[in-house]
């Protein structure tokens, strides 16, 4: 049986969310590379401060604190515009992708409206997620970075440790891939900020397009990435539908559970991976005479909410090209040739095994797949 329009929208949106996560990965690498340069400068500052030489006066302490503050302020001046630029670009890209999808999929005779670029740019800087804007979250990150670095330095100074010890405790060690330093928490914080802000931006980009085309739609459905990492709040919201534009009088489509006010969009939390999909009206609701439409066209826009499914059920129903794009060629072969189902590519805590870890855990699957 041919898919309805809303089923096609859902399939596309789940696949597109995978692409947005790849965009997040790229932006995370860029942000962390900027942070690493500042970490290198912090290391140099500590090593040149003469800590532990017995002559560390209050004046030198104040000078060191000023240097640390200047380094973080320089980071903020470089990093915040990058974060805001990425949010703006992602928001515009999401709106453009959604518009192209509607133009391609909607039948002839249905016109779509392009959202105002000024509205998109304004939303990029003013719309909040988890209670704050991207700029606010960036300020909080830089404050925490300053506090962590300075606390590590002060602990070292007051305990009489050497500059090398302070650097080691702050930056971490190469043998542990620098994950054992106190700044590792700030690296994770920056990664979370990038991922969450990009998810917010792509959902808001679609939202701005939908708001401009509210006359075509009857609601917006929450779509969670249902796997072992999905949080309870996203599991609870998965499949529920809210209005395109906030309205307490709005009622969900027949058979759909209502997403209770306030009608938030993802992200629901830090590192949220949920997305949203529009639910179109039926031909009748749009004012068309269904009797004058061909059977295929008539069935394409029935206004029904697509049934929810797990992420792995969705993946299993996709064509090989989408499956390879999502998993990568090696994991695809491990699935198809080695019998290793995709849910086993990660543990219950959500850690996504790299290929070396997978091979240690599932050597037979690699042999069966001839990898």
Residue pairs with C-beta under 8 A, 6 or more apart in sequence:
2 296
2 299
2 300
3 11
4 299
4 300
4 301
4 302
4 304
4 306
5 105
5 106
5 280
5 300
5 301
6 277
6 279
6 280
6 302
6 303
6 304
6 305
6 306
7 306
8 105
9 101
9 105
9 277
9 278
9 279
9 280
9 306
10 221
10 223
10 277
10 306
11 314
11 318
12 101
12 105
13 223
13 275
13 276
13 277
14 223
14 275
14 311
14 314
15 318
15 322
15 325
15 326
16 97
16 275
17 223
17 225
17 273
17 275
18 325
18 326
20 90
20 94
20 198
20 199
20 202
20 275
21 195
21 273
23 90
23 198
24 194
24 195
24 198
24 199
27 86
27 194
27 198
28 190
28 191
28 194
28 195
30 82
31 79
31 82
31 83
31 190
31 191
31 193
31 194
32 187
32 190
32 191
34 75
34 78
34 79
34 82
35 75
35 79
35 186
35 187
35 190
38 71
38 72
38 74
38 75
39 171
39 183
41 71
42 68
42 71
42 149
42 170
42 171
43 167
43 170
43 171
45 64
45 67
45 68
45 71
46 153
46 163
46 166
46 167
46 170
47 163
47 164
47 167
49 56
49 60
49 64
49 163
50 56
50 60
50 163
51 153
51 156
51 157
51 161
51 162
51 163
51 166
52 160
52 161
52 162
52 163
56 157
61 157
64 153
65 150
68 146
68 149
68 150
68 153
69 146
72 142
72 145
72 146
72 149
73 142
75 142
75 145
76 138
76 139
76 142
79 138
79 142
80 135
80 138
83 134
83 138
83 193
83 194
83 197
84 124
84 125
84 134
84 135
84 138
86 194
86 197
86 198
86 201
87 124
87 125
87 134
87 197
87 198
87 200
87 201
88 120
88 121
88 124
88 125
88 201
90 198
90 201
90 202
90 205
91 120
91 123
91 124
91 201
91 202
91 204
91 205
91 208
92 117
92 120
92 121
92 205
93 202
93 205
94 201
94 202
94 203
94 204
94 205
94 206
94 209
95 115
95 120
95 205
95 206
95 208
95 209
96 205
97 205
98 205
98 206
98 209
98 210
98 278
99 112
99 114
99 115
99 209
102 112
102 209
102 213
102 216
103 112
106 112
106 216
106 280
107 297
107 300
107 301
109 288
110 216
110 286
112 213
112 216
113 212
113 213
114 212
115 208
115 209
115 211
115 212
116 212
119 208
120 205
120 208
123 204
123 208
124 134
124 201
124 204
125 133
125 134
125 135
126 133
127 133
127 200
127 204
128 136
129 196
129 197
129 200
129 267
130 137
130 196
130 267
130 269
130 270
132 140
134 193
134 197
134 200
137 193
137 196
137 197
138 193
141 186
141 189
141 190
141 193
144 186
144 189
145 183
145 186
148 170
148 182
148 183
148 185
148 186
149 170
149 183
151 182
152 166
152 169
152 170
152 182
152 183
153 166
153 170
155 169
156 162
156 163
156 165
156 166
156 169
157 166
161 169
168 181
169 181
169 182
170 181
170 182
170 183
171 178
171 181
171 183
172 178
172 179
172 180
172 181
172 183
172 184
173 180
173 181
178 184
192 270
192 271
195 271
196 267
196 270
196 271
196 272
199 266
199 267
199 272
199 273
199 274
199 275
200 265
200 266
200 267
202 275
203 265
203 266
203 267
203 275
203 276
204 265
206 276
206 278
207 220
207 244
207 265
207 276
210 217
210 220
210 244
210 278
211 244
211 245
214 244
214 245
216 280
216 281
216 286
217 244
217 278
217 279
217 280
217 281
218 253
218 279
218 280
218 281
218 285
218 303
219 241
219 242
219 243
219 244
219 250
219 252
219 253
219 256
219 278
219 279
219 305
220 241
220 242
220 243
220 244
220 263
220 265
220 276
220 277
220 278
220 279
221 239
221 240
221 241
221 256
221 276
221 277
221 278
221 279
221 305
221 306
222 234
222 237
222 238
222 239
222 240
222 241
222 242
222 259
222 266
222 274
222 276
223 238
223 239
223 274
223 275
223 276
223 277
224 230
224 234
224 235
224 237
224 238
224 273
224 274
225 234
225 273
225 274
225 275
225 311
226 235
226 238
226 309
226 310
226 311
226 312
227 310
227 311
227 312
227 343
227 346
228 343
228 346
228 347
228 348
228 349
228 350
229 273
229 346
229 350
230 238
230 273
231 268
231 269
231 272
233 268
233 269
234 266
234 268
234 269
234 272
234 273
234 274
237 259
237 268
237 274
238 274
238 308
239 256
239 257
239 305
239 308
240 252
240 256
240 257
240 258
240 259
241 252
241 253
241 256
241 257
241 258
241 259
241 279
241 305
242 250
242 252
242 258
242 259
242 261
242 263
243 250
243 263
244 278
246 261
246 262
246 263
248 261
251 258
252 258
252 259
252 305
253 279
253 303
253 304
253 305
255 304
255 305
256 279
256 305
265 276
266 272
266 273
266 274
266 275
266 276
267 274
268 274
277 306
279 303
279 305
280 301
280 303
281 301
281 303
282 301
282 302
282 303
283 290
283 293
283 297
283 298
283 301
284 290
284 303
285 303
286 301
290 298
312 341
312 342
312 343
315 322
315 323
315 326
315 327
315 342
318 326
320 332
323 332
323 335
324 332
327 335
327 342
327 345
330 355
330 371
331 340
331 342
331 345
331 355
331 358
333 369
333 371
334 340
334 358
334 362
334 365
334 366
334 369
334 371
335 341
335 342
336 369
337 368
337 369
337 370
338 362
338 364
338 365
338 366
338 367
338 368
338 369
338 371
339 365
339 368
340 358
340 362
340 365
340 369
344 362
345 352
345 353
345 358
346 352
346 353
347 353
353 361
358 365
358 366
359 366
